[in-house]
Amino acid sequence: MASTSERPALKYAHLSELHLVLASFIEETDRQLQALHEIKDIAEFKTAWGAFPPVIFSDGPKIGKDIAVEYL
């Protein structure tokens, strides 16, 4: 009889593991967002925010063709 602390492997457990590419993306994004939040002047912040690239993968929609990016 198995003890109560032993659990069978979950069917989709592998999906909860962080992919290495995503992990590096998260680290870089956190660094860039931290730099943005350190800006005190609102005009400078808006300029920096507008220059922050949207996250679109190479096989994703194309800006200006499939989607439009607006900052309101």
PDB file of N, CA, C and O in Angstrom:
ATOM      1  N   MET A   1       0.846  -1.177   0.000  1.00  0.00           N
ATOM      2  CA  MET A   1       0.000   0.000   0.000  1.00  0.00           C
ATOM      3  C   MET A   1       0.895   1.244   0.000  1.00  0.00           C
ATOM      4  O   MET A   1       1.840   1.335   0.784  1.00  0.00           O
ATOM      5  N   ALA A   2       0.601   2.170  -0.854  1.00  0.00           N
ATOM      6  CA  ALA A   2       1.389   3.405  -0.944  1.00  0.00           C
ATOM      7  C   ALA A   2       1.019   4.334   0.202  1.00  0.00           C
ATOM      8  O   ALA A   2      -0.135   4.389   0.627  1.00  0.00           O
ATOM      9  N   SER A   3       2.014   5.061   0.696  1.00  0.00           N
ATOM     10  CA  SER A   3       1.732   6.012   1.772  1.00  0.00           C
ATOM     11  C   SER A   3       0.979   7.218   1.204  1.00  0.00           C
ATOM     12  O   SER A   3       0.969   7.442  -0.006  1.00  0.00           O
ATOM     13  N   THR A   4       0.357   7.980   2.086  1.00  0.00           N
ATOM     14  CA  THR A   4      -0.430   9.140   1.644  1.00  0.00           C
ATOM     15  C   THR A   4       0.452  10.251   1.099  1.00  0.00           C
ATOM     16  O   THR A   4      -0.037  11.129   0.389  1.00  0.00           O
ATOM     17  N   SER A   5       1.759  10.234   1.420  1.00  0.00           N
ATOM     18  CA  SER A   5       2.638  11.288   0.917  1.00  0.00           C
ATOM     19  C   SER A   5       3.086  11.020  -0.517  1.00  0.00           C
ATOM     20  O   SER A   5       3.573  11.927  -1.191  1.00  0.00           O
ATOM     21  N   GLU A   6       2.927   9.794  -0.986  1.00  0.00           N
ATOM     22  CA  GLU A   6       3.290   9.461  -2.357  1.00  0.00           C
ATOM     23  C   GLU A   6       2.090   9.706  -3.261  1.00  0.00           C
ATOM     24  O   GLU A   6       0.999   9.182  -3.033  1.00  0.00           O
ATOM     25  N   ARG A   7       2.314  10.509  -4.285  1.00  0.00           N
ATOM     26  CA  ARG A   7       1.225  10.798  -5.220  1.00  0.00           C
ATOM     27  C   ARG A   7       1.605  10.307  -6.598  1.00  0.00           C
ATOM     28  O   ARG A   7       2.780  10.342  -6.964  1.00  0.00           O
ATOM     29  N   PRO A   8       0.646   9.854  -7.362  1.00  0.00           N
ATOM     30  CA  PRO A   8       0.965   9.446  -8.730  1.00  0.00           C
ATOM     31  C   PRO A   8       1.335  10.680  -9.547  1.00  0.00           C
ATOM     32  O   PRO A   8       0.904  11.792  -9.244  1.00  0.00           O
ATOM     33  N   ALA A   9       2.129  10.471 -10.572  1.00  0.00           N
ATOM     34  CA  ALA A   9       2.522  11.577 -11.446  1.00  0.00           C
ATOM     35  C   ALA A   9       1.279  12.166 -12.108  1.00  0.00           C
ATOM     36  O   ALA A   9       0.411  11.437 -12.588  1.00  0.00           O
ATOM     37  N   LEU A  10       1.211  13.457 -12.125  1.00  0.00           N
ATOM     38  CA  LEU A  10       0.073  14.117 -12.758  1.00  0.00           C
ATOM     39  C   LEU A  10       0.248  14.101 -14.271  1.00  0.00           C
ATOM     40  O   LEU A  10       1.365  14.207 -14.777  1.00  0.00           O
ATOM     41  N   LYS A  11      -0.839  13.970 -14.972  1.00  0.00           N
ATOM     42  CA  LYS A  11      -0.822  13.841 -16.426  1.00  0.00           C
ATOM     43  C   LYS A  11      -0.169  15.044 -17.113  1.00  0.00           C
ATOM     44  O   LYS A  11       0.564  14.877 -18.088  1.00  0.00           O
ATOM     45  N   TYR A  12      -0.430  16.248 -16.613  1.00  0.00           N
ATOM     46  CA  TYR A  12       0.071  17.456 -17.269  1.00  0.00           C
ATOM     47  C   TYR A  12       1.136  18.181 -16.445  1.00  0.00           C
ATOM     48  O   TYR A  12       1.353  19.378 -16.635  1.00  0.00           O
ATOM     49  N   ALA A  13       1.798  17.471 -15.537  1.00  0.00           N
ATOM     50  CA  ALA A  13       2.804  18.101 -14.674  1.00  0.00           C
ATOM     51  C   ALA A  13       3.923  18.744 -15.481  1.00  0.00           C
ATOM     52  O   ALA A  13       4.472  19.767 -15.072  1.00  0.00           O
ATOM     53  N   HIS A  14       4.261  18.161 -16.612  1.00  0.00           N
ATOM     54  CA  HIS A  14       5.347  18.711 -17.430  1.00  0.00           C
ATOM     55  C   HIS A  14       5.029  20.122 -17.953  1.00  0.00           C
ATOM     56  O   HIS A  14       5.943  20.874 -18.293  1.00  0.00           O
ATOM     57  N   LEU A  15       3.763  20.476 -18.018  1.00  0.00           N
ATOM     58  CA  LEU A  15       3.384  21.803 -18.511  1.00  0.00           C
ATOM     59  C   LEU A  15       3.633  22.899 -17.472  1.00  0.00           C
ATOM     60  O   LEU A  15       3.604  24.083 -17.807  1.00  0.00           O
ATOM     61  N   SER A  16       3.872  22.521 -16.232  1.00  0.00           N
ATOM     62  CA  SER A  16       4.105  23.520 -15.197  1.00  0.00           C
ATOM     63  C   SER A  16       5.589  23.883 -15.068  1.00  0.00           C
ATOM     64  O   SER A  16       5.949  24.767 -14.291  1.00  0.00           O
ATOM     65  N   GLU A  17       6.435  23.205 -15.823  1.00  0.00           N
ATOM     66  CA  GLU A  17       7.862  23.498 -15.782  1.00  0.00           C
ATOM     67  C   GLU A  17       8.152  24.709 -16.666  1.00  0.00           C
ATOM     68  O   GLU A  17       7.670  24.789 -17.795  1.00  0.00           O
ATOM     69  N   LEU A  18       8.938  25.646 -16.148  1.00  0.00           N
ATOM     70  CA  LEU A  18       9.266  26.872 -16.864  1.00  0.00           C
ATOM     71  C   LEU A  18      10.255  26.578 -17.983  1.00  0.00           C
ATOM     72  O   LEU A  18      11.325  26.022 -17.736  1.00  0.00           O
ATOM     73  N   HIS A  19       9.907  26.944 -19.199  1.00  0.00           N
ATOM     74  CA  HIS A  19      10.767  26.755 -20.355  1.00  0.00           C
ATOM     75  C   HIS A  19      11.960  27.703 -20.247  1.00  0.00           C
ATOM     76  O   HIS A  19      11.795  28.844 -19.815  1.00  0.00           O
ATOM     77  N   LEU A  20      13.153  27.257 -20.628  1.00  0.00           N
ATOM     78  CA  LEU A  20      14.368  28.066 -20.488  1.00  0.00           C
ATOM     79  C   LEU A  20      14.307  29.373 -21.277  1.00  0.00           C
ATOM     80  O   LEU A  20      14.778  30.406 -20.800  1.00  0.00           O
ATOM     81  N   VAL A  21      13.736  29.337 -22.469  1.00  0.00           N
ATOM     82  CA  VAL A  21      13.622  30.563 -23.268  1.00  0.00           C
ATOM     83  C   VAL A  21      12.708  31.555 -22.562  1.00  0.00           C
ATOM     84  O   VAL A  21      13.012  32.746 -22.504  1.00  0.00           O
ATOM     85  N   LEU A  22      11.598  31.077 -22.029  1.00  0.00           N
ATOM     86  CA  LEU A  22      10.676  31.945 -21.312  1.00  0.00           C
ATOM     87  C   LEU A  22      11.334  32.503 -20.058  1.00  0.00           C
ATOM     88  O   LEU A  22      11.130  33.670 -19.725  1.00  0.00           O
ATOM     89  N   ALA A  23      12.108  31.701 -19.366  1.00  0.00           N
ATOM     90  CA  ALA A  23      12.788  32.155 -18.155  1.00  0.00           C
ATOM     91  C   ALA A  23      13.728  33.322 -18.469  1.00  0.00           C
ATOM     92  O   ALA A  23      13.765  34.301 -17.723  1.00  0.00           O
ATOM     93  N   SER A  24      14.484  33.226 -19.561  1.00  0.00           N
ATOM     94  CA  SER A  24      15.389  34.323 -19.923  1.00  0.00           C
ATOM     95  C   SER A  24      14.601  35.554 -20.345  1.00  0.00           C
ATOM     96  O   SER A  24      15.015  36.680 -20.071  1.00  0.00           O
ATOM     97  N   PHE A  25      13.469  35.350 -21.010  1.00  0.00           N
ATOM     98  CA  PHE A  25      12.617  36.461 -21.412  1.00  0.00           C
ATOM     99  C   PHE A  25      12.065  37.187 -20.189  1.00  0.00           C
ATOM    100  O   PHE A  25      12.032  38.417 -20.156  1.00  0.00           O
ATOM    101  N   ILE A  26      11.635  36.428 -19.189  1.00  0.00           N
ATOM    102  CA  ILE A  26      11.089  37.018 -17.965  1.00  0.00           C
ATOM    103  C   ILE A  26      12.145  37.854 -17.258  1.00  0.00           C
ATOM    104  O   ILE A  26      11.859  38.963 -16.806  1.00  0.00           O
ATOM    105  N   GLU A  27      13.357  37.333 -17.160  1.00  0.00           N
ATOM    106  CA  GLU A  27      14.438  38.064 -16.496  1.00  0.00           C
ATOM    107  C   GLU A  27      14.724  39.392 -17.207  1.00  0.00           C
ATOM    108  O   GLU A  27      14.856  40.428 -16.554  1.00  0.00           O
ATOM    109  N   GLU A  28      14.819  39.366 -18.520  1.00  0.00           N
ATOM    110  CA  GLU A  28      15.107  40.585 -19.292  1.00  0.00           C
ATOM    111  C   GLU A  28      13.957  41.575 -19.194  1.00  0.00           C
ATOM    112  O   GLU A  28      14.187  42.774 -19.037  1.00  0.00           O
ATOM    113  N   THR A  29      12.729  41.094 -19.286  1.00  0.00           N
ATOM    114  CA  THR A  29      11.564  41.969 -19.180  1.00  0.00           C
ATOM    115  C   THR A  29      11.490  42.623 -17.805  1.00  0.00           C
ATOM    116  O   THR A  29      11.202  43.814 -17.696  1.00  0.00           O
ATOM    117  N   ASP A  30      11.749  41.851 -16.764  1.00  0.00           N
ATOM    118  CA  ASP A  30      11.759  42.412 -15.407  1.00  0.00           C
ATOM    119  C   ASP A  30      12.798  43.524 -15.281  1.00  0.00           C
ATOM    120  O   ASP A  30      12.543  44.560 -14.666  1.00  0.00           O
ATOM    121  N   ARG A  31      13.977  43.294 -15.872  1.00  0.00           N
ATOM    122  CA  ARG A  31      15.039  44.305 -15.816  1.00  0.00           C
ATOM    123  C   ARG A  31      14.599  45.587 -16.532  1.00  0.00           C
ATOM    124  O   ARG A  31      14.794  46.685 -16.010  1.00  0.00           O
ATOM    125  N   GLN A  32      14.017  45.453 -17.707  1.00  0.00           N
ATOM    126  CA  GLN A  32      13.590  46.619 -18.476  1.00  0.00           C
ATOM    127  C   GLN A  32      12.440  47.345 -17.784  1.00  0.00           C
ATOM    128  O   GLN A  32      12.422  48.576 -17.758  1.00  0.00           O
ATOM    129  N   LEU A  33      11.486  46.612 -17.225  1.00  0.00           N
ATOM    130  CA  LEU A  33      10.374  47.253 -16.531  1.00  0.00           C
ATOM    131  C   LEU A  33      10.844  47.972 -15.272  1.00  0.00           C
ATOM    132  O   LEU A  33      10.325  49.037 -14.938  1.00  0.00           O
ATOM    133  N   GLN A  34      11.819  47.402 -14.574  1.00  0.00           N
ATOM    134  CA  GLN A  34      12.369  48.062 -13.393  1.00  0.00           C
ATOM    135  C   GLN A  34      12.984  49.397 -13.787  1.00  0.00           C
ATOM    136  O   GLN A  34      12.797  50.394 -13.090  1.00  0.00           O
ATOM    137  N   ALA A  35      13.713  49.428 -14.893  1.00  0.00           N
ATOM    138  CA  ALA A  35      14.313  50.675 -15.375  1.00  0.00           C
ATOM    139  C   ALA A  35      13.224  51.696 -15.714  1.00  0.00           C
ATOM    140  O   ALA A  35      13.382  52.883 -15.428  1.00  0.00           O
ATOM    141  N   LEU A  36      12.126  51.248 -16.320  1.00  0.00           N
ATOM    142  CA  LEU A  36      11.015  52.152 -16.631  1.00  0.00           C
ATOM    143  C   LEU A  36      10.419  52.753 -15.360  1.00  0.00           C
ATOM    144  O   LEU A  36      10.126  53.947 -15.316  1.00  0.00           O
ATOM    145  N   HIS A  37      10.243  51.948 -14.352  1.00  0.00           N
ATOM    146  CA  HIS A  37       9.597  52.410 -13.124  1.00  0.00           C
ATOM    147  C   HIS A  37      10.485  53.327 -12.293  1.00  0.00           C
ATOM    148  O   HIS A  37      10.009  53.977 -11.363  1.00  0.00           O
ATOM    149  N   GLU A  38      11.757  53.381 -12.622  1.00  0.00           N
ATOM    150  CA  GLU A  38      12.661  54.287 -11.922  1.00  0.00           C
ATOM    151  C   GLU A  38      12.624  55.704 -12.511  1.00  0.00           C
ATOM    152  O   GLU A  38      13.173  56.634 -11.920  1.00  0.00           O
ATOM    153  N   ILE A  39      11.987  55.868 -13.659  1.00  0.00           N
ATOM    154  CA  ILE A  39      11.875  57.186 -14.297  1.00  0.00           C
ATOM    155  C   ILE A  39      10.848  58.014 -13.534  1.00  0.00           C
ATOM    156  O   ILE A  39       9.715  57.575 -13.339  1.00  0.00           O
ATOM    157  N   LYS A  40      11.234  59.198 -13.108  1.00  0.00           N
ATOM    158  CA  LYS A  40      10.346  60.054 -12.306  1.00  0.00           C
ATOM    159  C   LYS A  40       9.572  61.071 -13.152  1.00  0.00           C
ATOM    160  O   LYS A  40       8.458  61.449 -12.790  1.00  0.00           O
ATOM    161  N   ASP A  41      10.143  61.512 -14.263  1.00  0.00           N
ATOM    162  CA  ASP A  41       9.502  62.510 -15.126  1.00  0.00           C
ATOM    163  C   ASP A  41       8.474  61.818 -16.031  1.00  0.00           C
ATOM    164  O   ASP A  41       8.818  60.879 -16.749  1.00  0.00           O
ATOM    165  N   ILE A  42       7.214  62.277 -16.000  1.00  0.00           N
ATOM    166  CA  ILE A  42       6.139  61.601 -16.730  1.00  0.00           C
ATOM    167  C   ILE A  42       6.350  61.652 -18.245  1.00  0.00           C
ATOM    168  O   ILE A  42       6.057  60.677 -18.937  1.00  0.00           O
ATOM    169  N   ALA A  43       6.848  62.762 -18.765  1.00  0.00           N
ATOM    170  CA  ALA A  43       7.078  62.858 -20.213  1.00  0.00           C
ATOM    171  C   ALA A  43       8.171  61.870 -20.633  1.00  0.00           C
ATOM    172  O   ALA A  43       8.054  61.203 -21.662  1.00  0.00           O
ATOM    173  N   GLU A  44       9.219  61.787 -19.835  1.00  0.00           N
ATOM    174  CA  GLU A  44      10.299  60.841 -20.129  1.00  0.00           C
ATOM    175  C   GLU A  44       9.792  59.405 -20.023  1.00  0.00           C
ATOM    176  O   GLU A  44      10.171  58.547 -20.821  1.00  0.00           O
ATOM    177  N   PHE A  45       8.931  59.148 -19.030  1.00  0.00           N
ATOM    178  CA  PHE A  45       8.355  57.812 -18.865  1.00  0.00           C
ATOM    179  C   PHE A  45       7.517  57.433 -20.084  1.00  0.00           C
ATOM    180  O   PHE A  45       7.637  56.322 -20.599  1.00  0.00           O
ATOM    181  N   LYS A  46       6.671  58.354 -20.547  1.00  0.00           N
ATOM    182  CA  LYS A  46       5.820  58.072 -21.711  1.00  0.00           C
ATOM    183  C   LYS A  46       6.662  57.773 -22.949  1.00  0.00           C
ATOM    184  O   LYS A  46       6.335  56.872 -23.722  1.00  0.00           O
ATOM    185  N   THR A  47       7.738  58.523 -23.138  1.00  0.00           N
ATOM    186  CA  THR A  47       8.623  58.285 -24.274  1.00  0.00           C
ATOM    187  C   THR A  47       9.266  56.903 -24.173  1.00  0.00           C
ATOM    188  O   THR A  47       9.318  56.160 -25.153  1.00  0.00           O
ATOM    189  N   ALA A  48       9.755  56.565 -22.979  1.00  0.00           N
ATOM    190  CA  ALA A  48      10.385  55.254 -22.770  1.00  0.00           C
ATOM    191  C   ALA A  48       9.367  54.132 -22.937  1.00  0.00           C
ATOM    192  O   ALA A  48       9.677  53.096 -23.526  1.00  0.00           O
ATOM    193  N   TRP A  49       8.147  54.332 -22.420  1.00  0.00           N
ATOM    194  CA  TRP A  49       7.103  53.311 -22.535  1.00  0.00           C
ATOM    195  C   TRP A  49       6.743  53.082 -24.001  1.00  0.00           C
ATOM    196  O   TRP A  49       6.562  51.939 -24.422  1.00  0.00           O
ATOM    197  N   GLY A  50       6.640  54.157 -24.777  1.00  0.00           N
ATOM    198  CA  GLY A  50       6.313  54.043 -26.199  1.00  0.00           C
ATOM    199  C   GLY A  50       7.387  53.318 -26.990  1.00  0.00           C
ATOM    200  O   GLY A  50       7.098  52.705 -28.017  1.00  0.00           O
ATOM    201  N   ALA A  51       8.623  53.386 -26.519  1.00  0.00           N
ATOM    202  CA  ALA A  51       9.727  52.711 -27.194  1.00  0.00           C
ATOM    203  C   ALA A  51       9.852  51.248 -26.778  1.00  0.00           C
ATOM    204  O   ALA A  51      10.579  50.481 -27.409  1.00  0.00           O
ATOM    205  N   PHE A  52       9.141  50.859 -25.713  1.00  0.00           N
ATOM    206  CA  PHE A  52       9.195  49.485 -25.220  1.00  0.00           C
ATOM    207  C   PHE A  52       8.527  48.591 -26.253  1.00  0.00           C
ATOM    208  O   PHE A  52       7.346  48.776 -26.545  1.00  0.00           O
ATOM    209  N   PRO A  53       9.247  47.628 -26.813  1.00  0.00           N
ATOM    210  CA  PRO A  53       8.668  46.825 -27.905  1.00  0.00           C
ATOM    211  C   PRO A  53       7.576  45.883 -27.416  1.00  0.00           C
ATOM    212  O   PRO A  53       7.705  45.280 -26.351  1.00  0.00           O
ATOM    213  N   PRO A  54       6.500  45.754 -28.191  1.00  0.00           N
ATOM    214  CA  PRO A  54       5.480  44.770 -27.831  1.00  0.00           C
ATOM    215  C   PRO A  54       6.045  43.363 -28.010  1.00  0.00           C
ATOM    216  O   PRO A  54       6.937  43.151 -28.831  1.00  0.00           O
ATOM    217  N   VAL A  55       5.538  42.425 -27.261  1.00  0.00           N
ATOM    218  CA  VAL A  55       6.017  41.046 -27.337  1.00  0.00           C
ATOM    219  C   VAL A  55       5.273  40.336 -28.445  1.00  0.00           C
ATOM    220  O   VAL A  55       4.088  40.026 -28.323  1.00  0.00           O
ATOM    221  N   ILE A  56       5.985  40.084 -29.528  1.00  0.00           N
ATOM    222  CA  ILE A  56       5.402  39.361 -30.648  1.00  0.00           C
ATOM    223  C   ILE A  56       6.459  38.387 -31.154  1.00  0.00           C
ATOM    224  O   ILE A  56       7.588  38.777 -31.450  1.00  0.00           O
ATOM    225  N   PHE A  57       6.087  37.137 -31.247  1.00  0.00           N
ATOM    226  CA  PHE A  57       7.014  36.115 -31.681  1.00  0.00           C
ATOM    227  C   PHE A  57       7.115  36.096 -33.198  1.00  0.00           C
ATOM    228  O   PHE A  57       6.223  36.588 -33.890  1.00  0.00           O
ATOM    229  N   SER A  58       8.191  35.534 -33.711  1.00  0.00           N
ATOM    230  CA  SER A  58       8.458  35.544 -35.147  1.00  0.00           C
ATOM    231  C   SER A  58       7.330  34.930 -35.974  1.00  0.00           C
ATOM    232  O   SER A  58       7.112  35.338 -37.115  1.00  0.00           O
ATOM    233  N   ASP A  59       6.619  33.968 -35.422  1.00  0.00           N
ATOM    234  CA  ASP A  59       5.523  33.350 -36.173  1.00  0.00           C
ATOM    235  C   ASP A  59       4.166  33.929 -35.788  1.00  0.00           C
ATOM    236  O   ASP A  59       3.125  33.373 -36.140  1.00  0.00           O
ATOM    237  N   GLY A  60       4.179  35.047 -35.065  1.00  0.00           N
ATOM    238  CA  GLY A  60       2.945  35.681 -34.623  1.00  0.00           C
ATOM    239  C   GLY A  60       2.457  36.738 -35.599  1.00  0.00           C
ATOM    240  O   GLY A  60       3.011  36.878 -36.689  1.00  0.00           O
ATOM    241  N   PRO A  61       1.421  37.484 -35.218  1.00  0.00           N
ATOM    242  CA  PRO A  61       0.888  38.535 -36.096  1.00  0.00           C
ATOM    243  C   PRO A  61       1.918  39.644 -36.306  1.00  0.00           C
ATOM    244  O   PRO A  61       2.784  39.865 -35.459  1.00  0.00           O
ATOM    245  N   LYS A  62       1.819  40.327 -37.420  1.00  0.00           N
ATOM    246  CA  LYS A  62       2.749  41.400 -37.771  1.00  0.00           C
ATOM    247  C   LYS A  62       2.122  42.760 -37.435  1.00  0.00           C
ATOM    248  O   LYS A  62       0.978  43.040 -37.791  1.00  0.00           O
ATOM    249  N   ILE A  63       2.906  43.595 -36.741  1.00  0.00           N
ATOM    250  CA  ILE A  63       2.442  44.940 -36.396  1.00  0.00           C
ATOM    251  C   ILE A  63       2.272  45.748 -37.676  1.00  0.00           C
ATOM    252  O   ILE A  63       3.147  45.752 -38.542  1.00  0.00           O
ATOM    253  N   GLY A  64       1.138  46.432 -37.785  1.00  0.00           N
ATOM    254  CA  GLY A  64       0.853  47.237 -38.960  1.00  0.00           C
ATOM    255  C   GLY A  64       0.142  46.459 -40.059  1.00  0.00           C
ATOM    256  O   GLY A  64      -0.476  47.056 -40.941  1.00  0.00           O
ATOM    257  N   LYS A  65       0.224  45.138 -40.014  1.00  0.00           N
ATOM    258  CA  LYS A  65      -0.454  44.311 -41.010  1.00  0.00           C
ATOM    259  C   LYS A  65      -1.628  43.570 -40.356  1.00  0.00           C
ATOM    260  O   LYS A  65      -2.771  43.678 -40.802  1.00  0.00           O
ATOM    261  N   ASP A  66      -1.327  42.819 -39.294  1.00  0.00           N
ATOM    262  CA  ASP A  66      -2.348  42.023 -38.634  1.00  0.00           C
ATOM    263  C   ASP A  66      -2.918  42.699 -37.397  1.00  0.00           C
ATOM    264  O   ASP A  66      -4.074  42.476 -37.040  1.00  0.00           O
ATOM    265  N   ILE A  67      -2.110  43.523 -36.746  1.00  0.00           N
ATOM    266  CA  ILE A  67      -2.532  44.206 -35.521  1.00  0.00           C
ATOM    267  C   ILE A  67      -1.985  45.635 -35.493  1.00  0.00           C
ATOM    268  O   ILE A  67      -1.022  45.963 -36.186  1.00  0.00           O
ATOM    269  N   ALA A  68      -2.613  46.458 -34.689  1.00  0.00           N
ATOM    270  CA  ALA A  68      -2.144  47.825 -34.455  1.00  0.00           C
ATOM    271  C   ALA A  68      -1.831  47.962 -32.973  1.00  0.00           C
ATOM    272  O   ALA A  68      -2.540  47.413 -32.129  1.00  0.00           O
ATOM    273  N   VAL A  69      -0.768  48.694 -32.659  1.00  0.00           N
ATOM    274  CA  VAL A  69      -0.394  48.938 -31.268  1.00  0.00           C
ATOM    275  C   VAL A  69      -0.641  50.403 -30.979  1.00  0.00           C
ATOM    276  O   VAL A  69      -0.112  51.273 -31.670  1.00  0.00           O
ATOM    277  N   GLU A  70      -1.453  50.687 -29.949  1.00  0.00           N
ATOM    278  CA  GLU A  70      -1.747  52.056 -29.553  1.00  0.00           C
ATOM    279  C   GLU A  70      -1.564  52.206 -28.056  1.00  0.00           C
ATOM    280  O   GLU A  70      -1.913  51.310 -27.288  1.00  0.00           O
ATOM    281  N   TYR A  71      -1.018  53.332 -27.644  1.00  0.00           N
ATOM    282  CA  TYR A  71      -0.892  53.643 -26.221  1.00  0.00           C
ATOM    283  C   TYR A  71      -1.803  54.822 -25.944  1.00  0.00           C
ATOM    284  O   TYR A  71      -1.562  55.925 -26.433  1.00  0.00           O
ATOM    285  N   LEU A  72      -2.840  54.597 -25.170  1.00  0.00           N
ATOM    286  CA  LEU A  72      -3.820  55.654 -24.874  1.00  0.00           C
ATOM    287  C   LEU A  72      -3.679  56.103 -23.440  1.00  0.00           C
ATOM    288  O   LEU A  72      -4.413  56.986 -22.995  1.00  0.00           O
TER     289      LEU A  72
END
